[in-house]
């Protein structure tokens, strides 16, 4: 079952890329707290999907990678110490007026290490969809499905996961400076639970403190693992987001703490 746990975690992290680098999220955070304009914004999650998402005119790509513990979801003939996933996403609709639809195409492995060891890049993966709408006061609500229409070995390694969540941006004004706190909480089944065969649901969520619009500190619990990360949008006006941190800090499922990161880019038309 452990290789399924890892594969599902990779897919969740790839989905988080879409919310983490979507310009819609950054615009909501900036307009609520930090100021408007064509700027770059750090990410607000590190493993959990956000309720903010992409709508019409937003397209992005992202890559997630992490180190692999020796016993975690690997076969005897696997020598790789690293694997991850990649996502291509685009938005439809208008989350400000009605609803937006974020669609992501996700590869479930970069090297094949987290499934059976015989996949090349792109040979396994699935689709994910999120319907989301923005609410007054810098909030959003969403419902989505992760890992549907799977292909390759992902058919056996992953289960589709359904979730719903709400995300809210809070302003923190110290007088001399402004910050933001992005709180996210939701319920999900499948990959959000402790066991892929569990028919129940589990709570997931994240907190991100924005030191500035370009730098944030993140604590994230995706229903299985607790992750801690630092996110940066290093180039002002260029929507590139880098998030790095520790995964599974609670050392669950007999696994040690691992290092992981995401790199995402969003562009608008």
Beta strands, then each sheet from edge to edge (+ up, - down):
strand 1: 58-67
strand 2: 82-93
strand 3: 100-107
strand 4: 125-135
strand 5: 139-151
strand 6: 161-173
strand 7: 178-188
strand 8: 202-212
strand 9: 215-221
strand 10: 226-232
strand 11: 240-247
strand 12: 258-268
sheet 1: 1+ 2- 3+ 4- 5+ 6- 7+ 8- 9+ 10- 11+ 12- 1+
end
